[in-house]
Each structure stands twice: as structure tokens, then as C-alpha cells.
Amino acid sequence: MELRLLGALPTDIRRHAEEQGWEVGERQLQRYVVKADRLLMKCVDKNAKRVMAHHFAARRALFARAMATAD
């Protein structure tokens, strides 16, 4: 789930699994991704308003940092 939180795509997770020597097949990795996504959705569903507020605040902070560096 941590990899998904960091924005990892299934291809990124495949590469990570190979680098870490997980020795799992493609189908097992797909099941891991589905399970992680379901856990994330449970968290979002329970705390939807708080999660949205956090995302808006994070986006504003990111925008402010980008503008401060003229990026």
C-alpha cells in the first residue's frame, strides 16, 4: 500500500518486486495492487472530507512553492 501511496504504477511495483527478490508472479502482484487499492478506498471513504481538505491544502502549498521558485 505504501508504494501505491507514493504513486507507484503496477509497472513500478513489478520492478520493485524484482529488485527486492519477492519471487512472485504477475498475477500475484496484480492481487497485491487490488488489495492495496481497496484498503486505500476504505480509508478515503471513512475520512472523505478530511482527505479532500488535506489534498486541497497540499496542492495549495505545492503551488505556492512552485510560484516562489518561478517554476
C-alpha positions as CSV (number, residue, x, y, z in Angstrom):
1,M,0.0,0.0,0.0
2,E,2.9,2.3,0.7
3,L,4.1,2.1,-2.9
4,R,0.6,3.0,-4.1
5,L,0.5,6.0,-1.8
6,L,3.8,7.1,-3.3
7,G,2.2,7.0,-6.7
8,A,3.7,3.7,-7.9
9,L,2.1,2.2,-11.0
10,P,1.8,-1.6,-11.5
11,T,5.0,-1.5,-13.6
12,D,6.8,0.3,-10.8
13,I,5.7,-2.3,-8.4
14,R,6.9,-5.1,-10.7
15,R,10.3,-3.5,-10.9
16,H,10.4,-3.1,-7.1
17,A,9.4,-6.7,-6.6
18,E,12.2,-7.9,-8.9
19,E,14.8,-5.7,-7.2
20,Q,13.7,-6.9,-3.8
21,G,13.6,-10.5,-4.9
22,W,10.0,-11.1,-3.9
23,E,9.7,-14.1,-6.4
24,V,6.0,-13.6,-7.1
25,G,4.2,-13.8,-10.4
26,E,2.4,-11.1,-12.4
27,R,-1.0,-12.3,-11.2
28,Q,0.1,-12.2,-7.5
29,L,1.3,-8.7,-8.0
30,Q,-2.0,-7.7,-9.5
31,R,-3.7,-9.1,-6.5
32,Y,-1.5,-7.1,-4.2
33,V,-2.3,-3.9,-6.1
34,V,-6.0,-4.6,-6.0
35,K,-5.9,-5.3,-2.2
36,A,-3.8,-2.1,-1.6
37,D,-6.3,0.0,-3.7
38,R,-9.2,-1.4,-1.7
39,L,-7.5,-0.6,1.6
40,L,-6.9,2.9,0.3
41,M,-10.5,3.3,-0.7
42,K,-11.7,2.2,2.7
43,C,-9.6,5.0,4.3
44,V,-10.8,7.6,1.8
45,D,-14.5,6.6,2.3
46,K,-14.3,6.9,6.1
47,N,-12.5,10.2,6.0
48,A,-13.6,11.7,2.7
49,K,-13.9,15.3,3.9
50,R,-10.6,15.3,5.9
51,V,-8.8,13.6,2.9
52,M,-10.1,16.2,0.5
53,A,-9.2,19.1,2.8
54,H,-5.7,17.6,3.1
55,H,-5.3,17.3,-0.7
56,F,-6.5,20.9,-1.3
57,A,-4.1,22.2,1.3
58,A,-1.2,20.1,-0.1
59,R,-2.0,21.4,-3.6
60,R,-2.0,25.0,-2.4
61,A,1.3,24.5,-0.6
62,L,2.9,22.9,-3.7
63,F,1.6,25.7,-5.9
64,A,3.0,28.3,-3.5
65,R,6.4,26.6,-3.5
66,A,6.4,26.5,-7.3
67,M,5.5,30.1,-7.6
68,A,8.1,31.1,-5.1
69,T,10.8,29.5,-7.3
70,A,9.2,30.7,-10.5
71,D,8.7,27.1,-11.6
